Amino acid sequence: MSPSPPTPGSSRPSADELNEQIRALWTGRGHPALPLSEAQRAEYHRLLAELDRVERGDVVEAA
């Protein structure tokens, strides 16, 4: 149902694409009051972490 994480060297999804994937997890279940499955929760958290990295621009602090 959800796409695979990008492979190394592939382009990262944009924030808009990640938001769309997050929305699809919630709206694709048939009813908004139903809880996510364990697998869907794991995917949701993965997408949130990726969205955070994209929004921060993968900022790395200088040593």
N, C-alpha and C positions, 0 to 999 in steps of 0.2 A: 504494500500500500504506500509506504513512504519511500522516497528515494534513498539510495545509499549515500553515505558520507563521501565527499569528494576525495579522489585519490591524490596522493602526493603529486605536485606539479600541475594539477588541474586548477581551473579558476574557481575561486570561492563564490558561493551564492551571495547576492546582494541582500541588504537588510530587508528590502521589499519581498524578495523571494523567500527568505526565512520566515518573515511574518505570515506570508501566504501558507507556508507549510504548517506553521503553528495553528493558524485558523482552521486549516483542513483537518487537523487532528480533532478539534473540538466539534466542528460542524459535520464531519463525515460519519459520526457515530449514530445518527438518526434522531437523537433527542439531547438537547443541551444539558439536561439535568442528570444524565447518566455519567458515572465516573469513568475515568480512563482506565484501561487495563494496565497491568504491570509494564508490558512492552510499550504501550502508548505513553505511559508516564516517563519511561526511560528515554524514549524518542523526544518527548517534550523538553526534558531537562537538557538533552544533547543540543537541541535546536536553540534553547535559551542561551546556553553557553556559547554556541557559535555566533548567535546574534550579538551577544555582548562583545565578543572578539571583533566582529565586523564593525560594530558601532564605535569601538575604541580605536579601530584601525591597527590593532595588534601593536600597540605602543609598547616599546621595550625601554625600560629605564637604563640610562647610561651608568656604567660602573663608577 
